[in-house]
């Protein structure tokens, strides 16, 4: 990959392997590199596809590296490991934030909880609108 000046998360082809040939895809945020290397003739072809700003935003919100259940596949790009770790840590932090706020809210006096119920109900309705109503 250094010789071809590409970097990214490598995904091996799921198809049949041919002797003397290597086919793989390298994915980097915003770019896709499809590489076909012929070891007999010592030549490689690289096809590059690039996405626009919306495609990059979509990738940043959905990309977590290669599929773990595929044989021979593993995360091999350091940035992908850092990205997935930070997204997992962020999710755990948000869960802790929500659960601890419920605990603190429960500590209020009974008549002060009424405003909390109104706010919580409005938040659930708004969340339901974005999840179901915006389809």
N, C-alpha and C positions, 0 to 999 in steps of 0.2 A: 504494500500500500504506500510505503514511502516513495518507492520508485515512480508510482503513478501520481504522487502528490495529492492523495485523498486521505481523509480521516472520517471516522464515524463508527456507528454501531454496525458490526458485520452480521449479516444474516445469510446463511448458506442456502442454496437452492434445495428445494424439497424433491426435485425431479431425479431422474436416473443419472448417475455419474458415468462419464465417459472417460476412458483412460487417456491421459495426456491433456485433459482440459479441466479448468477450474472456473466455476461460475458462482458469483456471490453478489450480494447487494450491500452497499454501505450507506447508512442513513445518518445524516447530520441535520440538525434543525434547519429546515428550509431547502435542503438539497438531498437528492437521491442519486447515488452512483451505482449503475448496473455494470458490473465488470465481467468480461468473458476473456479468459486467458488461455491461449493455446500453447502448451509447454513444448510441443514438437517443433513448432516454427518460432518459438520465443517471441510471440506477439500477443498483445493484449488490446482489447477495444473497451473503451469506457463511454457509456452513455450517461449524460448528466441531465437530470430534470430538476427544475427549480420552482419553488412556490412563491406566491405573492405574500403580502403582509398578513392577509386573513388565513392563508395556509400555515404560516409560521405560528400564528396565535393558536390555531387548531392543534398543531403538533405539540406546542408547549403544554396544552391542557390535556392531551391524551397519550403522548409518547412516554412509554416507560421501558423502552428497550425491547429486546427480543422476547418471544414467547418462551416461557420457562418449560412448558411441557414438551416442546420439540426436542428430539434427540440431537446431540451435537451442538445445541445452541446454548450459549451462555453470554451474559453481559461481559463485554470485553472493552468497553470504552469507559474510562474513568468518569467522564462527565455524566454519563447515563446513571452510574451508580450514585453519584452525588445528588443528581436530580431526583431520583426515586427516593433516596433516603430523606432528603429535605421535604418532599411532598408527604411522605409518611409521618415525619415529625410534625409537620404543620397540621395534618389531620388529627393526630393524637392531641396536640395542643388545643385545637378547637373543641374537641370532645371534652377535654378537661375543663376548658373555660365554660362550656355550657353546663356541665354537671355541677361544677362548683357554684355557678350562679344560681342554679336551682336550690342548692343547699343553703346558700345565704338568704335567698328569698323565703325559704321555709322558716328561717329564724325571725322573720318579721312578726309583729303582732297581728292578730287575726283581722282587724279592720284595715290594716295597711296592705294586706295581701290582695284586696279587691282590685287595686290599680294594676297589680302584677298579673292578675287573671285577664284583665282587659287587654293589656299589652301582649301577653302570651297568645291570646285568641287572635288578635290582629296579626301577629307574626305568623301563626299557622295558616291563616287565611291567605296572607300575601305569599307565603311559600307555596301553598297549594295552587295559587294562581300561576306562579312561574313554572311549576312542575307540570301541571295538568292543563291549565287554561291557555298556555302559550304554544301548544302543539300545532 
